[in-house]
Amino acid sequence: MGIKRQKKVRSLIIGIFAVLLALVLIAPPLWLFISSIADLQELLRVPLRWIPERPSLERYVKILFSQGPESEFRRIMWNSFFVALFVTMICVALGSLAAYAFSRLRFPGKEKILFVLLFSYMLPPIAVIIPLYQIFSRYRMLDTRQALVLVYSAILVPFVIWLMRTYFDTIPRDLEDAAKIDGCSHLGTLFRVIFPLSMPGIVATLLFAFLMSWEEFFIALILTSTPQAKTVPVAIAEFSGRHSIDFGMMSTGGILAALPPILIAFLFQRYIIGGLLSGAVKG
């Protein structure tokens, strides 16, 4: 009886901590949504109320359907999607090929080059933003989406190489040897054997690259200045003015900005979990 009671107490304690953890994780996005549908006066009321008296979707209607100043947010969301999509395609394409080379080929200085790539990824953006600004200013590429695509791709390709190389190392070399016996070249083996087996890892890497380029703020803040190229994080920050802060519009923008990554994660969750678990164990 003592052992059963201990197990029940342990299960109860674990359950209580699980519920508390769930509440801690759910509370911020829930309050973000409540703030987006609540009146500004209710948001400033003390004590705070979790259930607004007059909920309204007016802010969502303004952003998604109006033709006023709020309509610029739609264009800015398209900018973020455009940049994130092209950055993801470039990074996964180049990073996968380079990762396969680092995983399977032998050449002088391979490990040193890998560490140089890792070092370049670890550099803080503030250390390189001034040279980048001068370069894009000289070539008249400031305030363009193309500049963001180039910078984000250069930053994220080393990350993709390290992530995909770890995943490629988990695939047995015997499969490649069998394909080469059948006449496949390195590229043929990569596209016919390695890529199909690596689909969970590729999808997980794709999502990470998309999220990192979607949520980047500092570089977009420096290199863009108009809705022609601004991204969602910069636009949300601009709801905070010098003399006032529009908490409702910031919350609405945050909810809309979170939808694309959530939808992608929901659609590809099976591949994401498989990629993370398979790439975490080497051998």
C-alpha positions as semicolon CSV with decimal commas, in nm:
position;residue;x (nm);y (nm);z (nm)
1;M;0,000;0,000;0,000
2;G;0,286;0,233;0,075
3;I;0,433;0,192;-0,274
4;K;0,093;0,249;-0,440
5;R;0,038;0,561;-0,232
6;Q;0,382;0,694;-0,328
7;K;0,304;0,635;-0,695
8;K;-0,028;0,818;-0,662
9;V;0,136;1,111;-0,484
10;R;0,410;1,123;-0,747
11;S;0,155;1,113;-1,028
12;L;-0,046;1,389;-0,858
13;I;0,261;1,610;-0,820
14;I;0,360;1,553;-1,183
15;G;0,007;1,632;-1,294
16;I;-0,001;1,955;-1,094
17;F;0,333;2,069;-1,238
18;A;0,216;1,972;-1,589
19;V;-0,098;2,184;-1,551
20;L;0,104;2,478;-1,415
21;L;0,351;2,449;-1,702
22;A;0,066;2,437;-1,954
23;L;-0,087;2,749;-1,801
24;V;0,247;2,932;-1,814
25;L;0,289;2,840;-2,181
26;I;-0,069;2,916;-2,285
27;A;-0,113;3,240;-2,090
28;P;0,102;3,473;-2,312
29;P;-0,060;3,384;-2,650
30;L;-0,403;3,380;-2,486
31;W;-0,351;3,727;-2,342
32;L;-0,218;3,842;-2,680
33;F;-0,544;3,735;-2,845
34;I;-0,753;3,890;-2,568
35;S;-0,563;4,216;-2,610
36;S;-0,634;4,212;-2,983
37;I;-1,013;4,194;-2,935
38;A;-1,047;4,407;-2,620
39;D;-1,108;4,780;-2,602
40;L;-0,807;4,998;-2,520
41;Q;-0,969;5,123;-2,200
42;E;-1,016;4,764;-2,083
43;L;-0,650;4,690;-2,146
44;L;-0,548;4,982;-1,925
45;R;-0,792;4,897;-1,648
46;V;-0,661;4,788;-1,307
47;P;-0,707;4,510;-1,215
48;L;-0,684;4,339;-1,552
49;R;-0,973;4,130;-1,681
50;W;-0,922;3,814;-1,883
51;I;-1,267;3,831;-2,040
52;P;-1,335;4,162;-2,222
53;E;-1,679;4,317;-2,181
54;R;-1,703;4,432;-2,544
55;P;-1,492;4,198;-2,762
56;S;-1,450;4,313;-3,119
57;L;-1,270;4,199;-3,434
58;E;-1,249;4,555;-3,565
59;R;-0,870;4,560;-3,564
60;Y;-0,850;4,243;-3,774
61;V;-1,100;4,391;-4,021
62;K;-0,893;4,710;-4,047
63;I;-0,570;4,523;-4,115
64;L;-0,709;4,262;-4,352
65;F;-0,978;4,450;-4,546
66;S;-0,956;4,828;-4,500
67;Q;-0,789;5,067;-4,744
68;G;-0,654;5,302;-4,477
69;P;-0,308;5,322;-4,322
70;E;-0,361;4,980;-4,162
71;S;-0,371;4,823;-4,509
72;E;0,007;4,865;-4,531
73;F;0,036;4,575;-4,286
74;R;-0,092;4,339;-4,558
75;R;0,187;4,445;-4,790
76;I;0,439;4,412;-4,509
77;M;0,319;4,059;-4,435
78;W;0,369;3,978;-4,802
79;N;0,723;4,120;-4,778
80;S;0,798;3,889;-4,485
81;F;0,654;3,589;-4,665
82;F;0,848;3,671;-4,984
83;V;1,176;3,711;-4,797
84;A;1,126;3,402;-4,578
85;L;1,023;3,185;-4,875
86;F;1,322;3,274;-5,093
87;V;1,566;3,256;-4,801
88;T;1,435;2,911;-4,713
89;M;1,467;2,783;-5,071
90;I;1,819;2,922;-5,112
91;C;1,940;2,798;-4,774
92;V;1,797;2,447;-4,808
93;A;1,923;2,409;-5,165
94;L;2,277;2,531;-5,101
95;G;2,299;2,403;-4,746
96;S;2,189;2,049;-4,833
97;L;2,446;2,015;-5,112
98;A;2,724;2,155;-4,893
99;A;2,618;1,939;-4,597
100;Y;2,632;1,625;-4,811
101;A;2,982;1,719;-4,925
102;F;3,098;1,775;-4,566
103;S;2,935;1,450;-4,455
104;R;3,059;1,216;-4,728
105;L;3,353;1,365;-4,919
106;R;3,712;1,390;-4,804
107;F;3,909;1,705;-4,878
108;P;4,182;1,904;-4,700
109;G;4,072;2,141;-4,427
110;K;3,717;2,008;-4,405
111;E;3,685;2,041;-4,027
112;K;3,850;2,384;-4,026
113;I;3,608;2,510;-4,289
114;L;3,319;2,381;-4,080
115;F;3,441;2,572;-3,776
116;V;3,484;2,887;-3,987
117;L;3,123;2,850;-4,102
118;L;3,010;2,805;-3,744
119;F;3,209;3,111;-3,638
120;S;3,048;3,320;-3,914
121;Y;2,704;3,213;-3,793
122;M;2,790;3,307;-3,434
123;L;2,890;3,663;-3,525
124;P;2,638;3,911;-3,379
125;P;2,456;4,113;-3,649
126;I;2,562;4,440;-3,489
127;A;2,925;4,353;-3,571
128;V;2,860;4,345;-3,947
129;I;2,562;4,575;-3,994
130;I;2,769;4,888;-4,075
131;P;2,968;4,725;-4,360
132;L;2,647;4,569;-4,490
133;Y;2,473;4,906;-4,485
134;Q;2,759;5,070;-4,674
135;I;2,768;4,793;-4,936
136;F;2,394;4,803;-5,005
137;S;2,397;5,182;-5,004
138;R;2,672;5,185;-5,266
139;Y;2,479;4,946;-5,492
140;R;2,144;5,118;-5,424
141;M;1,990;4,813;-5,265
142;L;1,878;4,970;-4,939
143;D;1,509;4,930;-4,860
144;T;1,471;4,630;-5,091
145;R;1,358;4,277;-5,023
146;Q;1,649;4,145;-5,228
147;A;1,896;4,287;-4,977
148;L;1,722;4,106;-4,693
149;V;1,720;3,781;-4,891
150;L;2,095;3,805;-4,951
151;V;2,183;3,888;-4,590
152;Y;1,954;3,629;-4,434
153;S;2,075;3,359;-4,673
154;A;2,439;3,436;-4,595
155;I;2,365;3,415;-4,222
156;L;2,151;3,099;-4,228
157;V;2,340;2,882;-4,478
158;P;2,607;2,784;-4,217
159;F;2,331;2,689;-3,974
160;V;2,162;2,473;-4,238
161;I;2,493;2,307;-4,325
162;W;2,559;2,208;-3,965
163;L;2,204;2,084;-3,912
164;M;2,184;1,882;-4,235
165;R;2,534;1,742;-4,199
166;T;2,439;1,596;-3,862
167;Y;2,134;1,434;-4,020
168;F;2,327;1,297;-4,321
169;D;2,575;1,136;-4,081
170;T;2,294;0,919;-3,943
171;I;2,223;0,760;-4,284
172;P;2,418;0,435;-4,339
173;R;2,687;0,454;-4,606
174;D;2,595;0,104;-4,724
175;L;2,292;0,247;-4,902
176;E;2,513;0,484;-5,099
177;D;2,760;0,207;-5,180
178;A;2,476;-0,005;-5,318
179;A;2,355;0,287;-5,531
180;K;2,707;0,351;-5,663
181;I;2,739;-0,016;-5,757
182;D;2,425;0,031;-5,966
183;G;2,596;0,319;-6,146
184;C;2,484;0,629;-5,951
185;S;2,717;0,925;-5,923
186;H;2,750;1,136;-5,608
187;L;2,468;1,365;-5,724
188;G;2,259;1,070;-5,839
189;T;2,299;0,906;-5,499
190;L;2,212;1,233;-5,328
191;F;1,888;1,291;-5,520
192;R;1,772;0,928;-5,549
193;V;1,874;0,787;-5,211
194;I;1,983;1,049;-4,957
195;F;1,719;1,318;-5,013
196;P;1,419;1,079;-4,996
197;L;1,555;0,929;-4,673
198;S;1,636;1,276;-4,536
199;M;1,292;1,429;-4,594
200;P;1,211;1,465;-4,219
201;G;1,543;1,642;-4,161
202;I;1,497;1,863;-4,467
203;V;1,148;1,967;-4,356
204;A;1,268;2,041;-4,002
205;T;1,557;2,249;-4,141
206;L;1,320;2,424;-4,380
207;L;1,095;2,525;-4,093
208;F;1,384;2,654;-3,883
209;A;1,515;2,862;-4,174
210;F;1,167;3,001;-4,241
211;L;1,110;3,093;-3,877
212;M;1,449;3,257;-3,835
213;S;1,405;3,475;-4,144
214;W;1,041;3,548;-4,061
215;E;1,110;3,678;-3,709
216;E;1,441;3,862;-3,767
217;F;1,417;4,223;-3,651
218;F;1,748;4,405;-3,619
219;I;1,878;4,373;-3,975
220;A;1,537;4,452;-4,125
221;L;1,512;4,759;-3,902
222;I;1,844;4,897;-4,030
223;L;1,817;4,806;-4,399
224;T;1,451;4,898;-4,459
225;S;1,261;5,223;-4,411
226;T;0,933;5,203;-4,608
227;P;0,647;4,951;-4,646
228;Q;0,805;4,857;-4,979
229;A;1,049;4,627;-4,795
230;K;0,967;4,635;-4,423
231;T;0,894;4,307;-4,251
232;V;0,637;4,214;-3,987
233;P;0,859;4,248;-3,675
234;V;0,953;4,603;-3,775
235;A;0,591;4,695;-3,848
236;I;0,472;4,561;-3,512
237;A;0,740;4,761;-3,331
238;E;0,623;5,077;-3,507
239;F;0,283;5,055;-3,335
240;S;0,477;5,186;-3,037
241;G;0,513;5,560;-3,090
242;R;0,705;5,826;-2,902
243;H;0,405;5,946;-2,700
244;S;0,166;5,650;-2,716
245;I;0,153;5,275;-2,764
246;D;-0,129;5,102;-2,950
247;F;-0,137;4,778;-2,752
248;G;-0,438;4,650;-2,943
249;M;-0,281;4,684;-3,288
250;M;0,048;4,540;-3,162
251;S;-0,139;4,235;-3,032
252;T;-0,337;4,198;-3,355
253;G;-0,020;4,220;-3,560
254;G;0,145;3,965;-3,332
255;I;-0,143;3,719;-3,377
256;L;-0,138;3,757;-3,757
257;A;0,241;3,726;-3,765
258;A;0,225;3,402;-3,566
259;L;-0,027;3,232;-3,795
260;P;0,202;3,131;-4,089
261;P;0,468;2,960;-3,871
262;I;0,198;2,786;-3,667
263;L;0,023;2,659;-3,980
264;I;0,350;2,533;-4,128
265;A;0,442;2,358;-3,802
266;F;0,096;2,201;-3,782
267;L;0,104;2,075;-4,140
268;F;0,454;1,928;-4,120
269;Q;0,466;1,825;-3,754
270;R;0,523;1,459;-3,839
271;Y;0,832;1,540;-4,046
272;I;0,956;1,792;-3,793
273;I;0,945;1,552;-3,499
274;G;1,103;1,275;-3,706
275;G;1,377;1,504;-3,829
276;L;1,465;1,634;-3,484
277;L;1,470;1,290;-3,325
278;S;1,664;1,124;-3,607
279;G;1,918;1,403;-3,634
280;A;1,976;1,408;-3,260
281;V;2,137;1,062;-3,252
282;K;2,449;1,000;-3,452
283;G;2,549;0,658;-3,579
